[in-house]
Amino acid sequence: MNTHKKKWLLLAPIGLVLVGAGLSMAIDAGSVKANSGNWFWYGTAALIIFNSGLCIFGTAIIEKVKSLK
């Protein structure tokens, strides 16, 4: 199996899980904010996780394109 395909198979699910987790956390942070809770650091962590997931998934797409060559 191509090394680029192996990287794609590893990175794509990790990226998708992080995107989903970050988005869920961001929605939860919004709920905490609506209830006048302490939301800032939780929301910041949510955005970091979400953006990390996007970066990892973007890298997975690059690896998939490289595996097609």
Long-range contacts (C-beta under 8 A, 24 or more apart in sequence): 2-67, 4-63, 4-64, 4-66, 4-67, 5-63, 5-64, 5-67, 7-60, 7-63, 8-60, 8-63, 8-64, 8-67, 11-56, 11-57, 11-59, 11-60, 11-63, 12-57, 12-60, 12-61, 12-64, 14-53, 14-56, 15-53, 15-54, 15-55, 15-56, 15-57, 15-58, 15-59, 15-60, 16-53, 16-57, 17-53, 18-49, 18-50, 18-52, 18-53, 18-56, 18-57, 19-50, 19-53, 19-54, 19-57, 20-53, 21-49, 21-50, 21-53, 22-46, 22-47, 22-48, 22-49, 22-50, 22-51, 22-52, 22-53, 23-50, 25-49, 25-50, 26-50
